[in-house]
Amino acid sequence: MARWMQRNRGLDVYMQISDDEKFVLRPDLSFKQVREYALDNILDFIALGFEEGKTHIIWDTEVASWLYPLSLKLAKRVKISELKRLTKIDDSWNIGIAYYSAVIQSVPALMMEMELNEPYRAIIPMAVDQDPLARVAVLLAEKIGVSKPSMIHSKFILGLNGEPKMGTKDPSSAIFLSDDPNVVKEKLERSACGPPERCPSLSYLRVFEPDDDVFFNLWELCLKDPEEGCKACKNKAKGILVPFIEEHQLRKREFRDKVEDYLMGEPPISK
């Protein structure tokens, strides 16, 4: 979605890489590990084809020198009671999670109008389960008198085992950009089958198949004959996803030395 908007509407894309959030959420991970994950995430984004010059990566711990001062401007405007009302955070969560959820993640959506005093409105593509956290940015926009961010909710891709959504907690439930191509084939081959709404391979094709006619023909086949339709979807998905993963991993290695070119090293500044 973000790449489509950049290519077709000429929009700048601001990507927040929240290694700070992962660190405070995951007691099993060291600071070094979350930084390594962050770099890997950045390389994935760049390799997906986002444009240099119109893609601005906000790597939280890397740009803390300007991100933290901006977050303080928001922190003084939101109450703990408001944060609890909008999110699932309660007294059992640590302070780091509360601060990130309250203000750090709201900075990218509000910073342009905050700092430049010019009309800007952020569009935030997100999975629907992230909506409560984005509502904090809406609340803060009202309080500081800037434009409220708009949100576009995306549907979940089904988990490969038949779960309502794929996820990182169970690696067998999803295909990852880092998966070996042979692993991708194996995951798709053993994925669950069923009618259209319960066919994971068809769910992936909704994202990766560019031809609507092909997709809806497969959808109808799954409806009429779930077993045969599922087999056709798996074959089609393998034909699309395996080459995609192979090419992506090659591009990722090529971009390793270009990360600095995409980092947003300083805050928005009026010219």
N, C-alpha and C positions, 0 to 999 in steps of 0.2 A: 504493500500500500504506500509506504513512505517513498520508495523508489519510483513508483508510478507517478506520484504527485510531483516529484522532483523532475522527472523526464517530461511529463505532459503538461505541467503547469508552471514549470520554471521556478519552483519554490526552493528556498534554502532549507536544509534538513539539519536539525540540531539533535545529536544523539548523546544521551547521558549514559555513561558507563559507570554503574553504581557499585564499584568494588567495596566502598565503605559500607553499603547496605549488606552485601554478602558477608562481610567480616563480622558485623554485629549480630547478624541473624544466625550464623553458622559457627557454633563454638568449636567444631571439629576442624576448622580451617585456620591456618596461620595467615598473618598479613602478607607474607611472601606468596603464599598460594593464591590468595584472592587477586593479587596484582598480576600473577601469571595468567589467571583466568581472564582478567580484564584485557590484557594484551591479545589473547587469543580471540576474544569477542570482537575487538576492534579490527583485527585482521579479517575476520569473517565478514564484517560489514563492508570493509573496503573492497574485498574480493567479490562481493555481490554486485558491484558495479555502480556504487554511489559516486557522484562526480566530485572531483577535487575542486576546491574553490567554492562549492555550494554545499559542502558537507562539513559540519563543524562538530567535532567529537569532544564532549565534555567528560573527560576522565576524572572522576571526582577527586581522588587522592593526588592526582598529578597537577590539577589546577586549583588546589585548595587555597592558594594564596589570594585568589580573587573570588572563588566560589563561596568561601566561608564568610567574608565580609558581607556579600550580598545576602546570604542566608540570614545573617543577624538582623538585617532590615525587616525581614519577614517574621523572624522568631518572636520579636516583641509584640507582634500583632495577633498571634493566635494563642488561645488558652488551652490548657490540658483538657478541660471539660469539652471543648469543641472538637479536639482531636479524637477523644474517646467516642463522641457522638457520631463522627463521620466514618471512623474506621473500627476495626476489631481490636485495637490496642487497649489493654487494660493494665492493672497494677502489676501483673506478672511479667510484663515485657521490660527489657532493659532500656536505659535512657538513650542509648545510641539509636535503637530502632525508632523510638519516639521522635528524636530530633530529625532523623532522616525523613521519616514519614510526614512530619509537620512542615518542614521548610526546605531541606536540601533538594528534594525531588521537585519542589514547586518552582525553584529558581529558573530553570530553562524556559518554562512556559510564560514567565512574567518579566524576565530580565530586560528584554528589548525596550518595552514601553517604560519600565521603571527607570532605566538609565539614560535613555535617549529622549524621553519626553515627546515621543512621536507615536502616532497610532500604529500599533502592531497587534495582531491577534494570532495566537498559536493554535494550530490544529494538532491534536494528539491522537494518533491511531493506537489503539490498545485492545487487548483482550478484555472481554466484559468483566472478568473478575478483578481487574485493576481499577475499576470505576471509583470505588470508595476512596482510594488514595488520591486520585486526581481531583476529587471533590474538595480537597483541602486547598488546591490551587485556585479553584473557583471562589471559595470563601475568602481567600487572601486577596484575590483580584478586587472583590467588592470592597474590602477594607481599605486598600491603598488607592482605589480609584482608577484602576487600569482595566483594559478589556478582558473579559472572561475568556479562558481558553475553550475551544470547541473540542468535543471528543467524538471519535468515530470508533464504534465497537466492532471488533472482528469476531467471527465464530471460531470455535475450537476445531482443530483437526482431531479426529478420533484417535484414541490409543490403538496400537496395533493388536492388542489382546482383546479389544472390544470395550475398553474403558471410554467414558464420556469425553475424555481429552487425553492427549499425550502429555508426558511430564518427565522431568529429569530424575525424580525420585525412583522411578522404575525404568532403567535404561532400555529394557525390552519393549517398552510401550511406545517408543518413538524412533524415528530416523534422525541421526545427528549429522551435521555437516562434517564432523571429524570421523565418521564411520568409514571403515574400509569398504570399498565397493562390493566385495563379496559378502560382507556382513549385511549390507543394504539388501542384496538379493535374498539372503536367508531370512531376514526379518519380514520382507514382503511375502515371501513364499509361505511362511508359517502364520501369517496374520489372519485374523478372524474373518469369517464370511457371514453374509446375511443379506437382507434387503438393503436398498440404497442408504437408509439412515443408519445402518449398522455395518457398513462395509468400509473398513479403514483405507483400503487401496483407492476406492472411489473418492474418499475424503481428500486424499493427497492429490488426486487428479483434478479436483475442483480448484486447486491452487496452481498446479503446474501444467495442466493441459490448456493450451491457448485456443483451441478450436471448440467452441460451444457445442457444435453439432456432434462432434466425437464424444464429448462428455455426456450429453443428454441421451445419445444412443446407448452408451454404456449404462447409464442410469435406468433406462427402460428395460434393458436386458437383465439387470439385477432385480428389477421389480417382477419381471415375468419368470425368470429362472435364476434365483439367487446363486446357486452353485456354479452354473455356467457363466453367469455375469461376473461373479467374483473371480473366477479363473481368468477371464478376459481383462478385468481391471488390474489384476496382479501382473500379468504380462505387459500390459500397457505402461503401468507404473514403473516396472523395472526398466523398460526401454527409455523412459524419460529421466528417472531419478539417478540411475547408475552413471550415465555420461555426465549428468549435471554435477554430481558429487566429485567425479574424477576431475572435471575441468575446474571446479571451485577450489579443490585442494592444490592444484597447480598454480592458480592465480594467487592463492593465499601465500604461497612461498615467494612469489615474485614481488609481493607488496610489503614484505617484512621490513624493508628499509625506508618505507614511505609513510610510516605512522605519524611522524612529526608533522608532515605536510597537512594532515587532517585535524590535528589537535587544535582546539580553541585555547590558545595560550594566554589570552587576556580577555577581560570582560568587554561588553559592548561599550564603545566610546564614541561620543559625538564628534563628527569631523567638521 
